[in-house]
Amino acid sequence: MPPRWPRKPDRNDPEYRKIDDRMNFALHVAIAATINSGLWFFHILKDTSWEWLPWLTVSWLVILLVHLIYISAIANYTETPPKST
């Protein structure tokens, strides 16, 4: 069941930004897992010689790790002042 937000979504709301970043990370993990598992499945099934596949997987894992570090340690989820126009 997807999370429900009790009020109108607003990017200035720190709680909303935090949950939005975490949902984006979850989507990123799901896409990486889907594509990598599919590639490895066909690599093993067809006995291909894809020397680039381990590099792709490791690279994607590094990107996911950087993304996780960003949302858990670096991102600033404090109140942002409204933009003046």
C-alpha positions, 0 to 999 in steps of 0.5 A, spaced: 500 500 500 503 506 497 504 511 503 498 516 504 500 524 505 495 527 510 495 534 507 496 537 500 503 535 498 508 541 498 516 541 496 517 546 501 515 541 507 521 538 509 517 531 511 514 531 504 521 532 501 524 526 505 519 521 503 519 523 496 526 522 496 526 516 499 520 513 494 525 516 488 530 512 491 526 505 492 524 506 484 531 507 483 533 500 486 527 497 483 529 499 476 536 497 477 534 490 480 529 489 474 534 491 469 540 487 472 537 481 474 534 481 466 541 482 463 544 477 468 538 472 466 539 472 459 547 472 460 547 465 464 541 462 459 544 464 453 551 463 455 553 470 452 560 473 453 558 480 456 564 482 459 561 489 460 555 486 465 559 486 471 562 493 470 555 495 469 552 492 475 558 494 480 557 501 477 549 501 478 551 499 485 556 504 486 550 509 484 545 506 488 550 507 494 551 514 493 544 516 492 543 512 499 548 516 502 545 523 499 538 521 502 540 519 509 546 523 510 547 529 506 540 532 504 538 537 508 530 537 510 529 543 514 524 548 512 525 552 506 523 559 505 518 560 500 521 563 493 519 570 492 517 572 485 
